Amino acid sequence: MLLDTASLYFRAYFGVPDSVRAPDGTPVNAVRGLLDFIARLVQDHHPDDLVACMDADWRPQWRVDLIPSYKAHRVAEEVLAGQGPDVEEMPDTLTPQVRVIEEVLDALGIARIGVPHYEADDVIGTLTGLARGPVDIVTGDRDLYQLVDDERGVRVLYPLKGVGTLQIVDESLLREKYGVDGSGYADLALLRGDPSDGLPGVPGVGEKTAAKLLAAYGDLAGIMVAVGDPASKLTPVQRRRLDESRPYLAVAPTVVGVAMDVPLPPDVDMALPDEPHDPERLDALAEQWGLGGSLHRLLSTLQD
């Protein structure tokens, strides 16, 4: 089981009241919510291995170099001098909770992987490619649908309400909802565009049109062959817009596609622990941040 951790703690942050606080009054709703999420996931799905995949770089420069608008609108308007690269907009009371989440996961012994210059999606893609057995990817990000592969047992668990109600995304659902399988989803996404990621897409090509084009011509490469073929059945407007979008379409697959070759740290123990890795540190964190029932529920679930 691979967790898109930021996706889940954002959901926890907005789903759990900020009245959930540590003894010193600091909000810990994202921390406790994430612990409850993990407990429920382990209880319901019994994974052998579990990795909390992290955004070491939520907006990698190599993606920005190809498409400068990539996630540009998420950059905070004010960047503190001397604080390094762009800062993602994030609620003020969430930022300090991320470090607490990392410390708690480490004390528990739950594997946590983030790699410089890569997003969590890329870590998930690389781990999925290396997996020898079935993989469940837990994320609220549809971009990861591109990894769905029935033959390899790779599916996405998409939270509809918390993680108690999950939509199981397999190739059948993708074909029903989008008209593509997992490998075709990235082409559909880049043709359609995604304002939330700053991806312009092809003007006039929405989700339904993108699906029809892919059904007719197979993949992005086939569509571009059709653009240059006067005998193809593209409408004049579609042909013109696709042709004018060649510079974007030349780089978009690299930006939208999940990297599958991230240099992962060696010797990471991904096995789900049945007891804390550092009990004393975990006790100290639990007391400092008032993790209470959320931590107890997770520990109990891990020991079952």
C-alpha positions as CSV (number, residue, x, y, z in Angstrom):
1,M,0.0,0.0,0.0
2,L,1.4,3.4,-1.1
3,L,0.1,6.5,0.5
4,D,0.0,9.9,-1.3
5,T,0.7,11.3,2.1
6,A,0.1,15.0,1.4
7,S,-3.2,14.2,-0.3
8,L,-4.3,12.4,2.8
9,Y,-3.2,14.9,5.4
10,F,-4.8,17.8,3.4
11,R,-8.0,15.8,3.5
12,A,-7.5,15.2,7.2
13,Y,-6.8,18.9,7.8
14,F,-10.0,20.0,6.2
15,G,-12.1,17.1,7.4
16,V,-11.2,17.2,11.1
17,P,-12.1,20.3,13.1
18,D,-9.1,22.6,14.1
19,S,-10.5,22.4,17.6
20,V,-8.5,19.2,17.9
21,R,-5.4,20.6,19.5
22,A,-2.3,19.7,21.5
23,P,-2.0,20.5,25.2
24,D,-0.3,23.8,24.3
25,G,-3.2,24.8,22.0
26,T,-1.5,23.9,18.7
27,P,-3.9,22.4,16.1
28,V,-3.1,18.7,15.4
29,N,-6.2,17.9,13.3
30,A,-4.1,16.9,10.3
31,V,-1.8,14.7,12.5
32,R,-4.6,12.9,14.3
33,G,-6.7,12.7,11.1
34,L,-3.9,11.0,9.2
35,L,-3.3,8.5,12.0
36,D,-7.0,7.6,11.9
37,F,-6.8,7.3,8.1
38,I,-3.9,4.9,8.3
39,A,-5.5,2.8,11.1
40,R,-8.7,2.5,9.0
41,L,-6.7,1.6,5.8
42,V,-4.7,-1.1,7.6
43,Q,-7.8,-2.5,9.3
44,D,-9.8,-2.7,6.1
45,H,-7.1,-3.8,3.6
46,H,-4.4,-5.6,5.7
47,P,-1.4,-4.6,3.6
48,D,1.9,-6.4,4.1
49,D,4.0,-3.4,3.2
50,L,3.1,0.3,3.6
51,V,5.0,3.4,2.5
52,A,4.1,7.0,3.2
53,C,5.3,8.7,0.0
54,M,6.2,12.3,0.5
55,D,6.6,15.4,-1.7
56,A,10.3,16.3,-1.2
57,D,9.7,18.7,-4.0
58,W,6.1,19.5,-4.8
59,R,7.0,21.6,-7.9
60,P,10.2,20.1,-9.4
61,Q,12.3,22.5,-11.5
62,W,12.6,20.0,-14.3
63,R,8.8,20.1,-14.8
64,V,8.7,23.9,-14.5
65,D,11.4,24.2,-17.1
66,L,9.2,22.3,-19.6
67,I,5.9,24.0,-18.7
68,P,6.5,27.2,-16.7
69,S,2.8,27.4,-15.7
70,Y,3.1,24.0,-13.9
71,K,1.5,24.6,-10.4
72,A,2.4,28.3,-10.7
73,H,-0.8,29.5,-9.2
74,R,-0.1,27.5,-6.1
75,V,3.0,29.4,-5.3
76,A,2.6,31.7,-2.4
77,E,2.5,35.4,-3.4
78,E,5.1,36.3,-0.9
79,V,8.3,34.2,-0.6
80,L,10.4,34.9,2.4
81,A,13.8,36.2,1.5
82,G,16.5,33.6,2.0
83,Q,14.1,30.7,2.3
84,G,15.1,29.0,-0.9
85,P,12.7,28.0,-3.8
86,D,9.1,28.8,-4.2
87,V,6.8,28.1,-1.3
88,E,3.5,26.3,-1.9
89,E,0.4,28.0,-0.5
90,M,-0.6,26.1,2.6
91,P,-2.9,26.9,5.5
92,D,-0.7,28.4,8.3
93,T,-1.9,25.9,10.9
94,L,-1.1,22.9,8.6
95,T,2.6,23.8,7.9
96,P,3.9,23.0,11.4
97,Q,1.9,19.7,11.5
98,V,3.8,18.2,8.6
99,R,7.0,17.9,10.6
100,V,5.0,16.3,13.5
101,I,3.5,13.8,11.0
102,E,7.0,12.9,9.8
103,E,8.4,12.4,13.3
104,V,5.4,10.3,14.4
105,L,5.7,8.0,11.3
106,D,9.4,7.6,11.9
107,A,8.9,6.7,15.6
108,L,6.2,4.2,14.6
109,G,8.5,2.6,12.1
110,I,6.2,3.3,9.1
111,A,8.3,3.7,6.0
112,R,8.5,7.3,4.7
113,I,10.1,8.1,1.4
114,G,10.7,11.4,-0.2
115,V,13.4,12.0,-2.8
116,P,14.9,15.4,-3.6
117,H,13.7,16.9,-7.0
118,Y,10.7,14.5,-7.1
119,E,7.0,14.6,-6.1
120,A,5.3,11.8,-4.1
121,D,3.6,10.7,-7.4
122,D,7.1,9.9,-8.8
123,V,8.0,7.9,-5.7
124,I,4.7,6.0,-6.0
125,G,5.3,5.3,-9.7
126,T,8.8,4.0,-9.1
127,L,7.8,1.8,-6.2
128,T,4.8,0.5,-8.2
129,G,7.1,-0.4,-11.1
130,L,9.4,-2.4,-8.7
131,A,6.6,-4.2,-6.8
132,R,6.4,-7.9,-7.2
133,G,2.8,-8.2,-6.1
134,P,-0.4,-6.3,-6.1
135,V,-0.3,-2.6,-5.2
136,D,-3.0,-0.3,-3.7
137,I,-2.3,3.4,-4.2
138,V,-4.3,5.6,-1.8
139,T,-4.7,9.1,-3.2
140,G,-7.1,11.9,-3.9
141,D,-5.1,12.8,-7.0
142,R,-6.5,11.5,-10.3
143,D,-3.1,11.8,-12.0
144,L,-2.1,8.5,-10.5
145,Y,-4.9,6.7,-12.4
146,Q,-2.2,6.3,-15.1
147,L,-0.6,3.6,-13.0
148,V,-3.7,1.4,-12.8
149,D,-2.9,-2.0,-14.3
150,D,-5.3,-4.9,-13.9
151,E,-2.7,-7.4,-15.1
152,R,-0.3,-6.4,-12.4
153,G,-3.0,-5.9,-9.7
154,V,-2.3,-2.1,-9.4
155,R,-5.3,-0.1,-8.4
156,V,-6.1,3.3,-6.9
157,L,-8.2,3.7,-3.7
158,Y,-9.7,7.1,-4.1
159,P,-11.2,8.6,-0.9
160,L,-14.8,9.7,-1.4
161,K,-15.4,10.5,2.3
162,G,-12.5,10.1,4.6
163,V,-11.0,6.7,3.9
164,G,-14.0,4.8,5.1
165,T,-15.6,5.2,1.7
166,L,-13.1,4.5,-1.1
167,Q,-13.7,4.2,-4.8
168,I,-11.7,1.3,-6.1
169,V,-10.3,2.4,-9.4
170,D,-9.4,-0.4,-11.8
171,E,-9.3,-0.5,-15.6
172,S,-13.0,-1.3,-15.9
173,L,-13.9,1.8,-14.0
174,L,-11.5,3.9,-16.1
175,R,-13.0,2.6,-19.3
176,E,-16.5,3.2,-18.1
177,K,-15.8,6.7,-16.8
178,Y,-13.1,8.1,-19.1
179,G,-13.0,5.7,-22.1
180,V,-9.3,4.8,-21.5
181,D,-7.3,2.3,-19.5
182,G,-4.6,3.2,-17.1
183,S,-1.9,3.7,-19.6
184,G,-4.1,6.0,-21.6
185,Y,-5.1,8.2,-18.7
186,A,-2.0,10.4,-18.9
187,D,-2.7,11.2,-22.6
188,L,-6.3,12.1,-21.8
189,A,-5.1,14.3,-18.9
190,L,-2.6,16.3,-20.9
191,L,-5.0,16.7,-23.8
192,R,-7.8,17.9,-21.5
193,G,-5.5,20.0,-19.4
194,D,-5.8,20.6,-15.7
195,P,-6.2,24.1,-14.3
196,S,-5.4,22.9,-10.8
197,D,-1.9,21.9,-12.0
198,G,-1.4,24.8,-14.4
199,L,-1.6,22.5,-17.5
200,P,-3.3,24.4,-20.4
201,G,-4.3,21.4,-22.4
202,V,-5.4,21.7,-26.0
203,P,-7.9,24.5,-26.6
204,G,-11.4,23.1,-27.3
205,V,-10.4,19.6,-26.2
206,G,-12.3,18.6,-23.1
207,E,-12.5,15.2,-21.4
208,K,-15.1,13.8,-23.8
209,T,-13.3,15.0,-26.9
210,A,-9.9,13.7,-25.6
211,A,-11.5,10.3,-25.0
212,K,-13.0,10.2,-28.5
213,L,-9.6,11.2,-30.1
214,L,-7.8,8.4,-28.1
215,A,-10.5,5.9,-29.0
216,A,-10.1,6.8,-32.7
217,Y,-6.3,7.0,-32.9
218,G,-5.0,5.0,-30.0
219,D,-2.7,7.3,-28.2
220,L,-1.1,10.8,-28.4
221,A,1.4,9.7,-31.0
222,G,-1.4,8.3,-33.2
223,I,-3.4,11.5,-32.8
224,M,-0.4,13.6,-34.0
225,V,0.1,11.3,-37.0
226,A,-3.6,12.0,-37.8
227,V,-2.9,15.7,-37.6
228,G,-0.5,15.4,-40.4
229,D,-2.7,13.1,-42.5
230,P,-5.1,15.0,-44.7
231,A,-7.2,11.8,-45.0
232,S,-7.8,11.5,-41.2
233,K,-11.3,12.3,-39.9
234,L,-10.2,15.2,-37.6
235,T,-12.3,18.3,-38.0
236,P,-10.5,21.3,-39.4
237,V,-10.7,23.0,-36.0
238,Q,-9.3,20.0,-34.2
239,R,-6.5,19.7,-36.7
240,R,-5.6,23.3,-36.4
241,R,-5.7,23.4,-32.6
242,L,-3.7,20.2,-32.2
243,D,-1.1,21.5,-34.7
244,E,-0.8,24.8,-32.9
245,S,-0.4,22.9,-29.6
246,R,2.6,20.9,-30.8
247,P,5.1,22.7,-28.5
248,Y,3.0,21.9,-25.5
249,L,2.3,18.4,-26.6
250,A,6.0,17.7,-27.1
251,V,6.8,18.3,-23.4
252,A,3.5,17.5,-21.7
253,P,4.0,13.7,-21.5
254,T,7.1,14.2,-19.4
255,V,5.4,16.7,-17.1
256,V,2.2,14.7,-16.7
257,G,3.7,11.3,-16.7
258,V,4.8,9.9,-13.4
259,A,8.5,9.3,-13.2
260,M,9.4,5.6,-12.9
261,D,13.1,5.9,-12.3
262,V,13.4,7.8,-9.0
263,P,16.7,7.1,-7.2
264,L,15.1,5.6,-4.1
265,P,17.0,5.4,-0.8
266,P,18.6,1.9,-0.2
267,D,17.5,-0.6,2.3
268,V,14.1,0.9,3.3
269,D,12.1,-1.5,5.5
270,M,8.6,-1.2,4.0
271,A,7.1,-4.0,6.1
272,L,4.2,-2.8,8.2
273,P,5.5,-2.7,11.8
274,D,3.6,-4.6,14.6
275,E,5.3,-2.5,17.3
276,P,6.8,1.0,17.4
277,H,10.4,1.5,16.1
278,D,11.1,4.0,18.9
279,P,8.6,3.6,21.7
280,E,10.2,6.3,24.0
281,R,10.2,8.9,21.2
282,L,6.6,7.9,20.3
283,D,5.5,8.3,23.9
284,A,7.1,11.8,24.1
285,L,5.4,12.8,20.8
286,A,2.1,11.5,22.0
287,E,2.3,13.5,25.2
288,Q,3.6,16.7,23.6
289,W,1.0,16.7,20.8
290,G,-1.9,15.1,22.6
291,L,-2.3,12.3,20.0
292,G,-4.5,10.3,22.3
293,G,-7.1,8.0,20.8
294,S,-5.8,8.4,17.3
295,L,-2.4,6.9,18.1
296,H,-3.8,4.2,20.4
297,R,-6.2,3.1,17.6
298,L,-3.4,2.9,15.1
299,L,-1.1,1.0,17.5
300,S,-3.9,-1.4,18.3
301,T,-4.6,-2.0,14.6
302,L,-0.9,-2.6,13.9
303,Q,-0.7,-5.2,16.7
304,D,-3.7,-7.2,15.5
